[in-house]
Amino acid sequence: APVLDQNAHPIANWDAISPDNKVLSILRWSALPGASRHHWGTDLDVYSPSAMPPEYQLQLTPAEYDEQNGMFANLTKWLSANMAEYGFYRPYAIDLGGTAPEAWHISFAQEAARCAKLLTLDMLNELLHKNPIEGYLTVCDQLPLIWERFIMNVCKEPRS
């Protein structure tokens, strides 16, 4: 799958991008291994199979969840109106300059807040050193920025 730019369009000149910008571009739409909120067991991506045309390949893009024209418009509206009642919120509801807005990504607020307090930059750094990934040196050089911009930079859960 192509890497998407900030507007969810495929990046055409991928080979011309610096390693630093490649990492930041990937993190716009994908979590750093070891830092995904999904792995905490508190966050999930939701979609409605019944709203999809036959043979459609789910993309998880803003266009699919647009409240006016998206195939999941009804789901998006229902989540907005009801998820807080069940303890969920959208950590990527708006663009805070890190992870792109994800209307499909919901988080069980109470438990996610607890997990976020337990994760530290030192823990993530140690995990990466023990389990190097592609682009390891670039990621390690940028880890404090990645931590602030993509891992801890989420919308605050609504207060009841």
Secondary structure as UniProt FT lines:
FT   TURN            6..7
FT   TURN            12..13
FT   HELIX           14..16
FT   HELIX           19..29
FT   TURN            33..34
FT   HELIX           37..40
FT   STRAND          43..45
FT   HELIX           49..51
FT   TURN            54..55
FT   HELIX           62..65
FT   TURN            67..69
FT   TURN            71..72
FT   HELIX           73..82
FT   HELIX           83..86
FT   STRAND          88..89
FT   TURN            91..92
FT   TURN            103..104
FT   STRAND          105..108
FT   HELIX           109..118
FT   HELIX           121..130
FT   TURN            134..135
FT   HELIX           136..146
FT   HELIX           147..151
//
